[in-house]
């Protein structure tokens, strides 16, 4: 969408941003540019593209026209200045943080994170010499107390997976900015439809587009969006990767050359280029197809999840329900503030505990085996309703202490409520609870 266009409503943006039909065929739908590489008009043009003096496609590992439409559309939906499409949500988290923190640097992250992200930050990043301090996301003082001179980012999820804890984004943003660092938010569960994190102080948004952005469970993808709110030029010594001359592409520092798009340029031309987690043209096309109905789907996901949560909350066979739409939820007030269009459709509930891990696991397995509509799948954000047992599946690499910090027990079951009729979901869960 050209810069001169007036702001569009969300529903219009999700369908049209980033794509303008062009000759000779003028396709109404973004085309799939299924090509590994692109021919140059001349050697001079090739030289200028490699030197970043001229925009244009070179090789699909670095950039692709179909991916570019997806990037521009996601940037528009989040209110950002630029975006980088990558192969998965895990790649999006990794590249966004690697572009901020290098060996010897430090990150402050919420304890309440998806298990794979905990593995990335607590294990892989540690092996690369990047230290991460995990804090209770609801404790304002914990964020501030964890800051060090080497701190380069705060990181959290806007709505956590699997317990649907709603972050006080503005509070964490205030503490990040007081420390002189950007707040990076994983906005996968909320999506920009339920919460545009830029409006609450976040600086960089990441998504597993595999989930609700695509919505169909058939394409992997991720995206990093620079929301354009953090001024890296205010303290250039703290960000040498952006302010100092960019050795691999001579001509000055990235901030000097690309201004507001410096951070995404670094993500693309160094980390995505060197590590290679590229989003394919076909993957971008599939994600764009899903993105066109995001607001409609999220409205249905949210309303159905609220109905299922209310049923479970009223059922004496269930020990606890973790959904922020419930007045009893500790995050109910945050949900009303940050999720006015509807609360999350990914949430958890606890079965009564026996005190014995194996007995609790067996009880969870009996319930799951009895389900006929809800599917046992390690994914969220699908059109289908999915169930998982975090302690033995998605969060199985976490220590008992990490599980406790995240609020996950062996009795915890995660639901990702899909697009089926909620009455069928409730009937399915009702029958399954009878086997306990």
Secondary structure, DSSP 4 states (H G I P E B T S, - for coil): --TTSPP--HHHHHHHTT----TTT--SS------SB---S-HHHHHHHHTTSS----BTTT--HHHHHHHHHHHHHHT-SEEEEES-HHHHHHHHHHTT--TT-EEEEESS--HHHHHIIIIIHHHTT-EEEEE-TT-HHHHHHT--TTEEEEEEESB-TTT-PBP-HHHHHHHHHHTT-EEEEE-TTTHHHH--GGGGT-SEEEEETTTTTT-SSS---EEEEE-S---GGGGGGGGHHHHSB-TTS-SSBHHHHHGGGHHHHHIIIIIIHHH--BPPHHHHHHHHHHHTTHHHHHHHHHHHHHHHHHHHHH-TTEEEEE-TTSTTSTTHHHHHHH-TT---SEEEEEEPP-S-HHHHHHHHHHHHHH-SSSEE-S--S-SS-EEE-TTTTTTTTS-HHHHHHHT--TTEEEEE--SS-HHHHHHHHHHHHTT-
